[in-house]
């Protein structure tokens, strides 16, 4: 009878639960995702993407890597600098 009590005590111990580390990883991923969203919203220029107003943004003006981001309503288009003005990449 004492052997069964010891076995029951061991199985109820939370430190032996093999799923406990997975739950901790899930909690960490939720905190990381929330921190990433806050960081992206606070980044300069990102708050305009979430507003309802239309806007234009130029990244790296005057360089070969220049990009123009245009928001009209809910549609966001991204244009990259190229030799051909008809080229458009999204």
C-alpha positions as CSV (number, residue, x, y, z in Angstrom):
1,X,0.0,0.0,0.0
2,X,2.8,2.4,0.8
3,X,4.3,1.6,-2.6
4,X,1.1,2.8,-4.4
5,X,1.1,6.0,-2.4
6,X,4.7,6.8,-3.5
7,X,3.9,6.1,-7.1
8,X,0.8,8.3,-7.0
9,X,2.8,11.1,-5.4
10,X,5.4,10.9,-8.1
11,X,2.9,11.1,-11.0
12,X,1.1,14.1,-9.4
13,X,4.3,16.1,-9.2
14,X,4.2,19.0,-11.7
15,X,8.0,19.1,-12.1
16,X,7.8,15.7,-13.9
17,X,5.2,16.9,-16.4
18,X,6.8,16.6,-19.9
19,X,4.4,19.2,-21.4
20,X,5.4,22.0,-19.0
21,X,8.4,23.2,-21.1
22,X,6.1,23.4,-24.2
23,X,3.7,25.6,-22.3
24,X,6.6,27.9,-21.3
25,X,7.7,28.1,-25.0
26,X,4.1,29.0,-26.0
27,X,4.0,31.8,-23.4
28,X,7.4,33.1,-24.6
29,X,6.2,33.2,-28.2
30,X,3.1,35.2,-27.2
31,X,5.2,37.8,-25.4
32,X,7.7,37.9,-28.3
33,X,4.9,38.4,-30.8
34,X,3.3,41.2,-28.8
35,X,6.7,43.0,-28.4
36,X,7.3,42.7,-32.1
37,X,3.9,44.2,-32.9
38,X,4.6,47.1,-30.5
39,X,8.0,47.7,-32.0
40,X,6.7,47.7,-35.6
41,X,3.9,50.2,-34.7
42,X,6.3,52.5,-33.0
43,X,8.8,52.5,-35.9
44,X,8.7,55.8,-37.7
45,X,6.5,55.7,-40.8
46,X,4.6,52.5,-39.8
47,X,1.7,54.4,-38.1
48,X,0.7,55.9,-41.4
49,X,0.1,52.4,-42.8
50,X,-2.6,51.8,-40.1
51,X,-4.4,55.1,-40.6
52,X,-7.4,55.6,-42.8
53,X,-5.8,58.5,-44.7
54,X,-4.1,58.2,-48.1
55,X,-0.4,58.9,-48.2
56,X,2.8,58.6,-50.2
57,X,6.2,57.6,-48.7
58,X,9.6,57.8,-50.3
59,X,12.4,55.5,-49.0
60,X,16.0,56.2,-49.9
61,X,15.3,59.2,-52.2
62,X,17.7,59.8,-55.0
63,X,19.4,56.4,-54.7
64,X,19.2,53.2,-56.8
65,X,17.3,51.5,-54.0
66,X,14.6,54.2,-53.9
67,X,11.1,52.9,-53.2
68,X,7.8,54.8,-53.3
69,X,5.0,53.4,-51.1
70,X,1.5,54.6,-52.0
71,X,-1.6,54.0,-49.9
72,X,-5.0,54.7,-51.4
73,X,-7.8,53.5,-49.2
74,X,-7.1,49.9,-48.2
75,X,-4.7,49.3,-51.1
76,X,-1.0,49.6,-50.6
77,X,1.4,49.7,-53.6
78,X,5.1,49.6,-53.6
79,X,7.2,51.0,-56.5
80,X,10.9,50.4,-57.0
81,X,13.3,52.6,-59.0
82,X,14.1,51.1,-62.4
83,X,15.3,52.1,-65.8
84,X,11.8,51.5,-67.3
85,X,9.2,53.8,-65.8
86,X,6.4,51.3,-66.7
87,X,7.9,48.6,-64.4
88,X,6.1,48.2,-61.2
89,X,6.9,45.7,-58.4
90,X,4.6,44.9,-55.5
